[in-house]
Amino acid sequence: MKSHRKELWFQVPSRRALLNITPQVEEAVRASGVTEGLALVNAMHITASVFINDDESGLHQDFEDWLERLAPEKPYSQYRHNGAEDNADAHLKRTIMGREVVVAITGGRLDLGPWEQIFYGEFDGKRRKRALVKIIGE
């Protein structure tokens, strides 16, 4: 069985962003040499997320609006966590959007549905963070 590990690093200039990381994950699959297996992609920070959905700008804005209604950034005083950092909302948004995805690899390619793409969701940006890509298989 083969195993391959790749870190993807991000530093978004805004507090929140959704980045399509499918091409980077596809490159890691190619580099791994795995033709049949699994790719795990997970955020390595508690205020970031990895999830699968459609790459459509209207949907991305819907995510932003929905998450802000569920866990509004302000007022900061509404959260017990806030103190040294004002990012309690980012922790909650990460919990809603999820930590990781697992995608099958078939024939050396990610086995995604027709509109599925892999996203890194940043909810407390402006600093360097990473996602892990771990590929196992034959």
N, CA, C and O atoms as a GROMACS GRO file, in nm:
protein
  552
    1MET      N    1   0.085  -0.118   0.000
    1MET     CA    2   0.000   0.000   0.000
    1MET      C    3   0.089   0.124   0.000
    1MET      O    4   0.189   0.131   0.072
    2LYS      N    5   0.052   0.221  -0.082
    2LYS     CA    6   0.123   0.348  -0.089
    2LYS      C    7   0.059   0.449   0.004
    2LYS      O    8  -0.060   0.442   0.035
    3SER      N    9   0.141   0.543   0.047
    3SER     CA   10   0.092   0.654   0.130
    3SER      C   11   0.164   0.780   0.085
    3SER      O   12   0.284   0.779   0.059
    4HIS      N   13   0.090   0.889   0.078
    4HIS     CA   14   0.146   1.018   0.034
    4HIS      C   15   0.085   1.129   0.120
    4HIS      O   16  -0.035   1.130   0.146
    5ARG      N   17   0.170   1.221   0.164
    5ARG     CA   18   0.125   1.333   0.249
    5ARG      C   19   0.168   1.464   0.186
    5ARG      O   20   0.282   1.478   0.142
    6LYS      N   21   0.076   1.559   0.180
    6LYS     CA   22   0.104   1.690   0.123
    6LYS      C   23   0.034   1.795   0.209
    6LYS      O   24  -0.082   1.778   0.246
    7GLU      N   25   0.103   1.903   0.240
    7GLU     CA   26   0.042   2.016   0.310
    7GLU      C   27   0.014   2.127   0.210
    7GLU      O   28   0.098   2.161   0.127
    8LEU      N   29  -0.106   2.182   0.218
    8LEU     CA   30  -0.143   2.298   0.137
    8LEU      C   31  -0.150   2.418   0.231
    8LEU      O   32  -0.218   2.413   0.333
    9TRP      N   33  -0.079   2.524   0.198
    9TRP     CA   34  -0.072   2.642   0.284
    9TRP      C   35  -0.152   2.758   0.224
    9TRP      O   36  -0.153   2.777   0.102
   10PHE      N   37  -0.218   2.834   0.311
   10PHE     CA   38  -0.302   2.946   0.269
   10PHE      C   39  -0.279   3.065   0.361
   10PHE      O   40  -0.254   3.049   0.481
   11GLN      N   41  -0.288   3.183   0.303
   11GLN     CA   42  -0.294   3.305   0.383
   11GLN      C   43  -0.385   3.401   0.308
   11GLN      O   44  -0.342   3.472   0.217
   12VAL      N   45  -0.512   3.402   0.348
   12VAL     CA   46  -0.608   3.488   0.279
   12VAL      C   47  -0.604   3.627   0.342
   12VAL      O   48  -0.587   3.639   0.463
   13PRO      N   49  -0.621   3.732   0.262
   13PRO     CA   50  -0.611   3.868   0.313
   13PRO      C   51  -0.736   3.915   0.390
   13PRO      O   52  -0.732   4.017   0.458
   14SER      N   53  -0.846   3.839   0.377
   14SER     CA   54  -0.970   3.878   0.443
   14SER      C   55  -0.998   3.784   0.560
   14SER      O   56  -0.931   3.682   0.576
   15ARG      N   57  -1.098   3.818   0.639
   15ARG     CA   58  -1.135   3.733   0.752
   15ARG      C   59  -1.194   3.601   0.706
   15ARG      O   60  -1.165   3.496   0.763
   16ARG      N   61  -1.276   3.606   0.600
   16ARG     CA   62  -1.342   3.485   0.550
   16ARG      C   63  -1.319   3.470   0.400
   16ARG      O   64  -1.312   3.568   0.325
   17ALA      N   65  -1.306   3.344   0.358
   17ALA     CA   66  -1.291   3.314   0.215
   17ALA      C   67  -1.321   3.167   0.191
   17ALA      O   68  -1.303   3.083   0.280
   18LEU      N   69  -1.367   3.137   0.072
   18LEU     CA   70  -1.386   3.000   0.027
   18LEU      C   71  -1.294   2.979  -0.094
   18LEU      O   72  -1.309   3.047  -0.195
   19LEU      N   73  -1.201   2.885  -0.082
   19LEU     CA   74  -1.103   2.861  -0.188
   19LEU      C   75  -1.123   2.723  -0.248
   19LEU      O   76  -1.129   2.623  -0.175
   20ASN      N   77  -1.134   2.716  -0.379
   20ASN     CA   78  -1.145   2.588  -0.447
   20ASN      C   79  -1.005   2.526  -0.452
   20ASN      O   80  -0.916   2.578  -0.520
   21ILE      N   81  -0.985   2.417  -0.380
   21ILE     CA   82  -0.854   2.353  -0.373
   21ILE      C   83  -0.850   2.221  -0.451
   21ILE      O   84  -0.755   2.144  -0.437
   22THR      N   85  -0.951   2.196  -0.531
   22THR     CA   86  -0.957   2.072  -0.609
   22THR      C   87  -0.832   2.052  -0.694
   22THR      O   88  -0.778   1.942  -0.696
   23PRO      N   89  -0.784   2.154  -0.767
   23PRO     CA   90  -0.664   2.133  -0.848
   23PRO      C   91  -0.541   2.091  -0.767
   23PRO      O   92  -0.462   2.007  -0.812
   24GLN      N   93  -0.524   2.148  -0.648
   24GLN     CA   94  -0.410   2.111  -0.563
   24GLN      C   95  -0.422   1.967  -0.513
   24GLN      O   96  -0.322   1.895  -0.504
   25VAL      N   97  -0.545   1.925  -0.480
   25VAL     CA   98  -0.566   1.788  -0.435
   25VAL      C   99  -0.544   1.691  -0.552
   25VAL      O  100  -0.484   1.585  -0.534
   26GLU      N  101  -0.592   1.727  -0.671
   26GLU     CA  102  -0.569   1.644  -0.789
   26GLU      C  103  -0.420   1.628  -0.816
   26GLU      O  104  -0.375   1.519  -0.852
   27GLU      N  105  -0.344   1.735  -0.801
   27GLU     CA  106  -0.199   1.727  -0.821
   27GLU      C  107  -0.135   1.633  -0.718
   27GLU      O  108  -0.044   1.557  -0.753
   28ALA      N  109  -0.182   1.638  -0.593
   28ALA     CA  110  -0.129   1.548  -0.490
   28ALA      C  111  -0.161   1.403  -0.525
   28ALA      O  112  -0.079   1.314  -0.501
   29VAL      N  113  -0.279   1.378  -0.580
   29VAL     CA  114  -0.314   1.241  -0.621
   29VAL      C  115  -0.220   1.195  -0.732
   29VAL      O  116  -0.170   1.083  -0.727
   30ARG      N  117  -0.195   1.280  -0.830
   30ARG     CA  118  -0.101   1.243  -0.938
   30ARG      C  119   0.038   1.213  -0.881
   30ARG      O  120   0.101   1.114  -0.918
   31ALA      N  121   0.085   1.300  -0.792
   31ALA     CA  122   0.218   1.283  -0.734
   31ALA      C  123   0.228   1.155  -0.650
   31ALA      O  124   0.336   1.098  -0.637
   32SER      N  125   0.117   1.112  -0.593
   32SER     CA  126   0.118   0.994  -0.506
   32SER      C  127   0.139   0.864  -0.582
   32SER      O  128   0.192   0.767  -0.527
   33GLY      N  129   0.097   0.861  -0.707
   33GLY     CA  130   0.102   0.737  -0.784
   33GLY      C  131  -0.008   0.639  -0.750
   33GLY      O  132  -0.011   0.529  -0.805
   34VAL      N  133  -0.099   0.677  -0.660
   34VAL     CA  134  -0.211   0.590  -0.622
   34VAL      C  135  -0.315   0.592  -0.733
   34VAL      O  136  -0.357   0.699  -0.779
   35THR      N  137  -0.358   0.473  -0.776
   35THR     CA  138  -0.463   0.466  -0.877
   35THR      C  139  -0.597   0.421  -0.819
   35THR      O  140  -0.702   0.452  -0.875
   36GLU      N  141  -0.592   0.348  -0.707
   36GLU     CA  142  -0.715   0.305  -0.639
   36GLU      C  143  -0.694   0.326  -0.489
   36GLU      O  144  -0.604   0.266  -0.430
   37GLY      N  145  -0.776   0.411  -0.429
   37GLY     CA  146  -0.758   0.437  -0.286
   37GLY      C  147  -0.848   0.549  -0.238
   37GLY      O  148  -0.959   0.570  -0.288
   38LEU      N  149  -0.797   0.621  -0.139
   38LEU     CA  150  -0.873   0.730  -0.077
   38LEU      C  151  -0.783   0.851  -0.056
   38LEU      O  152  -0.664   0.839  -0.030
   39ALA      N  153  -0.845   0.968  -0.068
   39ALA     CA  154  -0.778   1.094  -0.037
   39ALA      C  155  -0.854   1.159   0.078
   39ALA      O  156  -0.973   1.186   0.067
   40LEU      N  157  -0.783   1.184   0.186
   40LEU     CA  158  -0.837   1.258   0.299
   40LEU      C  159  -0.783   1.400   0.289
   40LEU      O  160  -0.664   1.421   0.268
   41VAL      N  161  -0.871   1.498   0.303
   41VAL     CA  162  -0.830   1.638   0.304
   41VAL      C  163  -0.891   1.701   0.427
   41VAL      O  164  -1.013   1.703   0.442
   42ASN      N  165  -0.806   1.753   0.518
   42ASN     CA  166  -0.862   1.814   0.638
   42ASN      C  167  -0.791   1.944   0.675
   42ASN      O  168  -0.671   1.961   0.654
   43ALA      N  169  -0.870   2.033   0.731
   43ALA     CA  170  -0.818   2.159   0.782
   43ALA      C  171  -0.740   2.131   0.909
   43ALA      O  172  -0.784   2.053   0.994
   44MET      N  173  -0.625   2.195   0.922
   44MET     CA  174  -0.540   2.173   1.038
   44MET      C  175  -0.552   2.287   1.139
   44MET      O  176  -0.465   2.305   1.225
   45HIS      N  177  -0.658   2.364   1.129
   45HIS     CA  178  -0.683   2.476   1.221
   45HIS      C  179  -0.830   2.476   1.260
   45HIS      O  180  -0.916   2.440   1.180
   46ILE      N  181  -0.857   2.515   1.383
   46ILE     CA  182  -0.993   2.503   1.437
   46ILE      C  183  -1.086   2.617   1.395
   46ILE      O  184  -1.201   2.622   1.438
   47THR      N  185  -1.037   2.706   1.311
   47THR     CA  186  -1.123   2.811   1.256
   47THR      C  187  -1.127   2.804   1.103
   47THR      O  188  -1.155   2.904   1.037
   48ALA      N  189  -1.098   2.686   1.048
   48ALA     CA  190  -1.103   2.663   0.904
   48ALA      C  191  -1.172   2.531   0.877
   48ALA      O  192  -1.186   2.447   0.967
   49SER      N  193  -1.215   2.512   0.754
   49SER     CA  194  -1.296   2.396   0.719
   49SER      C  195  -1.254   2.342   0.583
   49SER      O  196  -1.196   2.414   0.502
   50VAL      N  197  -1.284   2.216   0.559
   50VAL     CA  198  -1.275   2.157   0.425
   50VAL      C  199  -1.409   2.090   0.400
   50VAL      O  200  -1.459   2.015   0.484
   51PHE      N  201  -1.466   2.117   0.283
   51PHE     CA  202  -1.596   2.060   0.249
   51PHE      C  203  -1.608   2.046   0.098
   51PHE      O  204  -1.526   2.099   0.024
   52ILE      N  205  -1.711   1.975   0.054
   52ILE     CA  206  -1.736   1.955  -0.089
   52ILE      C  207  -1.870   2.019  -0.124
   52ILE      O  208  -1.970   2.000  -0.055
   53ASN      N  209  -1.867   2.096  -0.233
   53ASN     CA  210  -1.991   2.152  -0.285
   53ASN      C  211  -1.966   2.207  -0.425
   53ASN      O  212  -1.862   2.180  -0.485
   54ASP      N  213  -2.060   2.282  -0.476
   54ASP     CA  214  -2.056   2.338  -0.610
   54ASP      C  215  -1.973   2.467  -0.609
   54ASP      O  216  -1.979   2.544  -0.513
   55ASP      N  217  -1.898   2.492  -0.715
   55ASP     CA  218  -1.820   2.615  -0.728
   55ASP      C  219  -1.904   2.717  -0.804
   55ASP      O  220  -1.885   2.738  -0.924
   56GLU      N  221  -1.995   2.780  -0.733
   56GLU     CA  222  -2.086   2.877  -0.794
   56GLU      C  223  -2.093   2.998  -0.702
   56GLU      O  224  -2.122   2.984  -0.583
   57SER      N  225  -2.068   3.116  -0.755
   57SER     CA  226  -2.053   3.236  -0.673
   57SER      C  227  -2.180   3.270  -0.593
   57SER      O  228  -2.170   3.316  -0.480
   58GLY      N  229  -2.297   3.248  -0.650
   58GLY     CA  230  -2.420   3.274  -0.576
   58GLY      C  231  -2.432   3.184  -0.455
   58GLY      O  232  -2.474   3.227  -0.348
   59LEU      N  233  -2.396   3.057  -0.473
   59LEU     CA  234  -2.398   2.963  -0.361
   59LEU      C  235  -2.297   3.004  -0.254
   59LEU      O  236  -2.325   2.995  -0.135
   60HIS      N  237  -2.180   3.048  -0.297
   60HIS     CA  238  -2.079   3.093  -0.200
   60HIS      C  239  -2.130   3.210  -0.117
   60HIS      O  240  -2.107   3.216   0.004
   61GLN      N  241  -2.200   3.303  -0.181
   61GLN     CA  242  -2.258   3.415  -0.106
   61GLN      C  243  -2.369   3.365  -0.014
   61GLN      O  244  -2.386   3.417   0.096
   62ASP      N  245  -2.445   3.265  -0.059
   62ASP     CA  246  -2.547   3.206   0.028
   62ASP      C  247  -2.484   3.143   0.151
   62ASP      O  248  -2.538   3.157   0.261
   63PHE      N  249  -2.371   3.074   0.135
   63PHE     CA  250  -2.299   3.019   0.250
   63PHE      C  251  -2.260   3.132   0.347
   63PHE      O  252  -2.282   3.122   0.468
   64GLU      N  253  -2.203   3.237   0.292
   64GLU     CA  254  -2.159   3.350   0.375
   64GLU      C  255  -2.278   3.408   0.453
   64GLU      O  256  -2.268   3.429   0.574
   65ASP      N  257  -2.388   3.432   0.385
   65ASP     CA  258  -2.506   3.490   0.450
   65ASP      C  259  -2.562   3.395   0.556
   65ASP      O  260  -2.595   3.438   0.666
   66TRP      N  261  -2.573   3.267   0.522
   66TRP     CA  262  -2.629   3.166   0.613
   66TRP      C  263  -2.542   3.151   0.737
   66TRP      O  264  -2.593   3.151   0.849
   67LEU      N  265  -2.411   3.139   0.717
   67LEU     CA  266  -2.321   3.125   0.831
   67LEU      C  267  -2.323   3.249   0.920
   67LEU      O  268  -2.315   3.238   1.042
   68GLU      N  269  -2.334   3.364   0.860
   68GLU     CA  270  -2.337   3.488   0.940
   68GLU      C  271  -2.466   3.498   1.021
   68GLU      O  272  -2.466   3.553   1.131
   69ARG      N  273  -2.576   3.445   0.967
   69ARG     CA  274  -2.700   3.442   1.046
   69ARG      C  275  -2.689   3.343   1.162
   69ARG      O  276  -2.736   3.371   1.272
   70LEU      N  277  -2.626   3.228   1.137
   70LEU     CA  278  -2.614   3.125   1.241
   70LEU      C  279  -2.513   3.162   1.349
   70LEU      O  280  -2.536   3.136   1.467
   71ALA      N  281  -2.401   3.222   1.308
   71ALA     CA  282  -2.294   3.256   1.402
   71ALA      C  283  -2.236   3.392   1.362
   71ALA      O  284  -2.127   3.399   1.304
   72PRO      N  285  -2.308   3.500   1.393
   72PRO     CA  286  -2.263   3.632   1.351
   72PRO      C  287  -2.129   3.670   1.416
   72PRO      O  288  -2.104   3.641   1.533
   73GLU      N  289  -2.046   3.736   1.337
   73GLU     CA  290  -1.916   3.780   1.389
   73GLU      C  291  -1.932   3.880   1.504
   73GLU      O  292  -1.862   3.870   1.605
   74LYS      N  293  -2.023   3.974   1.488
   74LYS     CA  294  -2.040   4.081   1.587
   74LYS      C  295  -2.184   4.080   1.640
   74LYS      O  296  -2.273   4.035   1.568
   75PRO      N  297  -2.209   4.128   1.759
   75PRO     CA  298  -2.111   4.188   1.850
   75PRO      C  299  -2.023   4.080   1.914
   75PRO      O  300  -2.070   3.972   1.950
   76TYR      N  301  -1.896   4.112   1.928
   76TYR     CA  302  -1.801   4.018   1.987
   76TYR      C  303  -1.841   3.978   2.129
   76TYR      O  304  -1.811   3.868   2.173
   77SER      N  305  -1.908   4.068   2.198
   77SER     CA  306  -1.945   4.044   2.338
   77SER      C  307  -2.049   3.933   2.356
   77SER      O  308  -2.072   3.889   2.468
   78GLN      N  309  -2.111   3.887   2.249
   78GLN     CA  310  -2.212   3.782   2.261
   78GLN      C  311  -2.152   3.644   2.291
   78GLN      O  312  -2.225   3.552   2.327
   79TYR      N  313  -2.020   3.630   2.277
   79TYR     CA  314  -1.955   3.501   2.294
   79TYR      C  315  -1.867   3.498   2.418
   79TYR      O  316  -1.789   3.591   2.442
   80ARG      N  317  -1.879   3.393   2.497
   80ARG     CA  318  -1.794   3.375   2.616
   80ARG      C  319  -1.649   3.348   2.578
   80ARG      O  320  -1.558   3.382   2.654
   81HIS      N  321  -1.627   3.286   2.463
   81HIS     CA  322  -1.491   3.253   2.417
   81HIS      C  323  -1.408   3.378   2.390
   81HIS      O  324  -1.287   3.379   2.413
   82ASN      N  325  -1.473   3.482   2.340
   82ASN     CA  326  -1.398   3.600   2.298
   82ASN      C  327  -1.332   3.667   2.418
   82ASN      O  328  -1.393   3.684   2.524
   83GLY      N  329  -1.210   3.706   2.398
   83GLY     CA  330  -1.129   3.771   2.501
   83GLY      C  331  -1.000   3.814   2.436
   83GLY      O  332  -0.990   3.924   2.381
   84ALA      N  333  -0.900   3.727   2.441
   84ALA     CA  334  -0.772   3.757   2.375
   84ALA      C  335  -0.790   3.763   2.224
   84ALA      O  336  -0.724   3.841   2.156
   85GLU      N  337  -0.880   3.680   2.171
   85GLU     CA  338  -0.912   3.681   2.028
   85GLU      C  339  -1.063   3.696   2.013
   85GLU      O  340  -1.140   3.649   2.097
   86ASP      N  341  -1.104   3.760   1.905
   86ASP     CA  342  -1.246   3.777   1.876
   86ASP      C  343  -1.286   3.685   1.762
   86ASP      O  344  -1.328   3.731   1.655
   87ASN      N  345  -1.274   3.554   1.785
   87ASN     CA  346  -1.300   3.461   1.675
   87ASN      C  347  -1.394   3.346   1.712
   87ASN      O  348  -1.392   3.242   1.647
   88ALA      N  349  -1.475   3.364   1.814
   88ALA     CA  350  -1.568   3.256   1.852
   88ALA      C  351  -1.658   3.218   1.735
   88ALA      O  352  -1.686   3.100   1.715
   89ASP      N  353  -1.702   3.316   1.658
   89ASP     CA  354  -1.788   3.286   1.544
   89ASP      C  355  -1.718   3.194   1.444
   89ASP      O  356  -1.782   3.108   1.384
   90ALA      N  357  -1.587   3.211   1.427
   90ALA     CA  358  -1.512   3.128   1.333
   90ALA      C  359  -1.508   2.983   1.380
   90ALA      O  360  -1.515   2.892   1.297
   91HIS      N  361  -1.496   2.960   1.509
   91HIS     CA  362  -1.500   2.823   1.563
   91HIS      C  363  -1.635   2.759   1.533
   91HIS      O  364  -1.641   2.642   1.494
   92LEU      N  365  -1.742   2.834   1.552
   92LEU     CA  366  -1.876   2.781   1.528
   92LEU      C  367  -1.898   2.753   1.379
   92LEU      O  368  -1.957   2.651   1.342
   93LYS      N  369  -1.852   2.845   1.294
   93LYS     CA  370  -1.868   2.827   1.149
   93LYS      C  371  -1.793   2.702   1.102
   93LYS      O  372  -1.842   2.628   1.017
   94ARG      N  373  -1.675   2.680   1.157
   94ARG     CA  374  -1.598   2.560   1.122
   94ARG      C  375  -1.674   2.434   1.162
   94ARG      O  376  -1.677   2.337   1.086
   95THR      N  377  -1.736   2.436   1.279
   95THR     CA  378  -1.812   2.320   1.324
   95THR      C  379  -1.927   2.290   1.228
   95THR      O  380  -1.955   2.174   1.199
   96ILE      N  381  -1.993   2.394   1.181
   96ILE     CA  382  -2.105   2.377   1.089
   96ILE      C  383  -2.058   2.321   0.954
   96ILE      O  384  -2.123   2.232   0.898
   97MET      N  385  -1.947   2.373   0.901
   97MET     CA  386  -1.901   2.337   0.767
   97MET      C  387  -1.816   2.209   0.765
   97MET      O  388  -1.800   2.148   0.660
   98GLY      N  389  -1.763   2.169   0.879
   98GLY     CA  390  -1.690   2.043   0.885
   98GLY      C  391  -1.540   2.057   0.877
   98GLY      O  392  -1.487   2.158   0.830
   99ARG      N  393  -1.474   1.954   0.924
   99ARG     CA  394  -1.328   1.952   0.932
   99ARG      C  395  -1.263   1.892   0.808
   99ARG      O  396  -1.160   1.941   0.763
  100GLU      N  397  -1.323   1.784   0.752
  100GLU     CA  398  -1.255   1.711   0.646
  100GLU      C  399  -1.350   1.647   0.548
  100GLU      O  400  -1.471   1.638   0.570
  101VAL      N  401  -1.289   1.600   0.438
  101VAL     CA  402  -1.360   1.520   0.340
  101VAL      C  403  -1.273   1.400   0.305
  101VAL      O  404  -1.150   1.406   0.315
  102VAL      N  405  -1.336   1.293   0.263
  102VAL     CA  406  -1.267   1.176   0.210
  102VAL      C  407  -1.326   1.151   0.072
  102VAL      O  408  -1.448   1.142   0.055
  103VAL      N  409  -1.238   1.140  -0.027
  103VAL     CA  410  -1.281   1.121  -0.165
  103VAL      C  411  -1.214   0.995  -0.220
  103VAL      O  412  -1.094   0.975  -0.202
  104ALA      N  413  -1.292   0.911  -0.286
  104ALA     CA  414  -1.238   0.792  -0.350
  104ALA      C  415  -1.146   0.832  -0.466
  104ALA      O  416  -1.168   0.934  -0.532
  105ILE      N  417  -1.045   0.751  -0.487
  105ILE     CA  418  -0.958   0.765  -0.604
  105ILE      C  419  -0.982   0.642  -0.690
  105ILE      O  420  -0.967   0.528  -0.645
  106THR      N  421  -1.021   0.665  -0.813
  106THR     CA  422  -1.050   0.558  -0.908
  106THR      C  423  -0.976   0.587  -1.038
  106THR      O  424  -0.991   0.695  -1.095
  107GLY      N  425  -0.899   0.493  -1.083
  107GLY     CA  426  -0.826   0.515  -1.207
  107GLY      C  427  -0.727   0.631  -1.198
  107GLY      O  428  -0.699   0.697  -1.298
  108GLY      N  429  -0.674   0.657  -1.078
  108GLY     CA  430  -0.576   0.762  -1.060
  108GLY      C  431  -0.635   0.902  -1.052
  108GLY      O  432  -0.562   1.001  -1.058
  109ARG      N  433  -0.768   0.912  -1.039
  109ARG     CA  434  -0.834   1.043  -1.035
  109ARG      C  435  -0.932   1.050  -0.918
  109ARG      O  436  -0.985   0.949  -0.873
  110LEU      N  437  -0.956   1.172  -0.871
  110LEU     CA  438  -1.059   1.192  -0.769
  110LEU      C  439  -1.193   1.151  -0.827
  110LEU      O  440  -1.227   1.191  -0.939
  111ASP      N  441  -1.268   1.073  -0.754
  111ASP     CA  442  -1.397   1.023  -0.802
  111ASP      C  443  -1.508   1.113  -0.746
  111ASP      O  444  -1.582   1.074  -0.656
  112LEU      N  445  -1.516   1.232  -0.803
  112LEU     CA  446  -1.614   1.334  -0.760
  112LEU      C  447  -1.737   1.330  -0.850
  112LEU      O  448  -1.730   1.288  -0.965
  113GLY      N  449  -1.850   1.374  -0.795
  113GLY     CA  450  -1.972   1.387  -0.874
  113GLY      C  451  -1.959   1.501  -0.975
  113GLY      O  452  -1.860   1.574  -0.973
  114PRO      N  453  -2.058   1.518  -1.062
  114PRO     CA  454  -2.047   1.612  -1.174
  114PRO      C  455  -2.015   1.757  -1.135
  114PRO      O  456  -1.942   1.824  -1.208
  115TRP      N  457  -2.067   1.806  -1.025
  115TRP     CA  458  -2.044   1.946  -0.987
  115TRP      C  459  -1.961   1.958  -0.860
  115TRP      O  460  -1.935   2.069  -0.813
  116GLU      N  461  -1.919   1.846  -0.805
  116GLU     CA  462  -1.848   1.849  -0.678
  116GLU      C  463  -1.705   1.902  -0.692
  116GLU      O  464  -1.630   1.864  -0.782
  117GLN      N  465  -1.671   1.992  -0.600
  117GLN     CA  466  -1.538   2.049  -0.589
  117GLN      C  467  -1.502   2.050  -0.441
  117GLN      O  468  -1.590   2.052  -0.355
  118ILE      N  469  -1.372   2.050  -0.412
  118ILE     CA  470  -1.325   2.052  -0.274
  118ILE      C  471  -1.287   2.195  -0.238
  118ILE      O  472  -1.216   2.263  -0.312
  119PHE      N  473  -1.336   2.241  -0.124
  119PHE     CA  474  -1.313   2.379  -0.079
  119PHE      C  475  -1.244   2.385   0.056
  119PHE      O  476  -1.268   2.303   0.145
  120TYR      N  477  -1.158   2.483   0.069
  120TYR     CA  478  -1.102   2.524   0.197
  120TYR      C  479  -1.181   2.647   0.239
  120TYR      O  480  -1.183   2.747   0.166
  121GLY      N  481  -1.245   2.641   0.354
  121GLY     CA  482  -1.320   2.754   0.407
  121GLY      C  483  -1.241   2.820   0.519
  121GLY      O  484  -1.208   2.757   0.619
  122GLU      N  485  -1.212   2.946   0.502
  122GLU     CA  486  -1.139   3.023   0.604
  122GLU      C  487  -1.238   3.114   0.675
  122GLU      O  488  -1.311   3.190   0.610
  123PHE      N  489  -1.240   3.108   0.807
  123PHE     CA  490  -1.336   3.187   0.884
  123PHE      C  491  -1.269   3.284   0.982
  123PHE      O  492  -1.336   3.361   1.049
  124ASP      N  493  -1.136   3.279   0.989
  124ASP     CA  494  -1.060   3.372   1.074
  124ASP      C  495  -0.924   3.393   1.009
  124ASP      O  496  -0.820   3.353   1.062
  125GLY      N  497  -0.926   3.458   0.893
  125GLY     CA  498  -0.808   3.467   0.808
  125GLY      C  499  -0.705   3.568   0.854
  125GLY      O  500  -0.699   3.608   0.970
  126LYS      N  501  -0.625   3.608   0.757
  126LYS     CA  502  -0.517   3.705   0.773
  126LYS      C  503  -0.394   3.646   0.840
  126LYS      O  504  -0.304   3.719   0.880
  127ARG      N  505  -0.389   3.514   0.853
  127ARG     CA  506  -0.268   3.450   0.901
  127ARG      C  507  -0.250   3.317   0.827
  127ARG      O  508  -0.345   3.263   0.770
  128ARG      N  509  -0.130   3.267   0.829
  128ARG     CA  510  -0.095   3.148   0.753
  128ARG      C  511  -0.154   3.023   0.820
  128ARG      O  512  -0.138   3.001   0.940
  129LYS      N  513  -0.224   2.942   0.739
  129LYS     CA  514  -0.285   2.818   0.787
  129LYS      C  515  -0.267   2.710   0.682
  129LYS      O  516  -0.223   2.738   0.570
  130ARG      N  517  -0.300   2.587   0.720
  130ARG     CA  518  -0.277   2.477   0.627
  130ARG      C  519  -0.389   2.374   0.630
  130ARG      O  520  -0.469   2.366   0.724
  131ALA      N  521  -0.391   2.298   0.523
  131ALA     CA  522  -0.476   2.180   0.513
  131ALA      C  523  -0.385   2.062   0.481
  131ALA      O  524  -0.283   2.078   0.414
  132LEU      N  525  -0.422   1.945   0.529
  132LEU     CA  526  -0.346   1.823   0.505
  132LEU      C  527  -0.417   1.740   0.398
  132LEU      O  528  -0.539   1.722   0.402
  133VAL      N  529  -0.339   1.690   0.305
  133VAL     CA  530  -0.388   1.593   0.207
  133VAL      C  531  -0.313   1.463   0.235
  133VAL      O  532  -0.190   1.459   0.227
  134LYS      N  533  -0.387   1.357   0.267
  134LYS     CA  534  -0.328   1.226   0.295
  134LYS      C  535  -0.390   1.126   0.199
  134LYS      O  536  -0.512   1.108   0.197
  135ILE      N  537  -0.306   1.062   0.120
  135ILE     CA  538  -0.354   0.970   0.016
  135ILE      C  539  -0.300   0.831   0.048
  135ILE      O  540  -0.181   0.813   0.072
  136ILE      N  541  -0.392   0.733   0.046
  136ILE     CA  542  -0.351   0.595   0.069
  136ILE      C  543  -0.416   0.507  -0.037
  136ILE      O  544  -0.527   0.535  -0.082
  137GLY      N  545  -0.347   0.402  -0.074
  137GLY     CA  546  -0.403   0.308  -0.172
  137GLY      C  547  -0.295   0.238  -0.250
  137GLY      O  548  -0.178   0.236  -0.212
  138GLU      N  549  -0.336   0.181  -0.360
  138GLU     CA  550  -0.245   0.105  -0.448
  138GLU      C  551  -0.230   0.175  -0.581
  138GLU      O  552  -0.158   0.126  -0.668
   0.00000   0.00000   0.00000
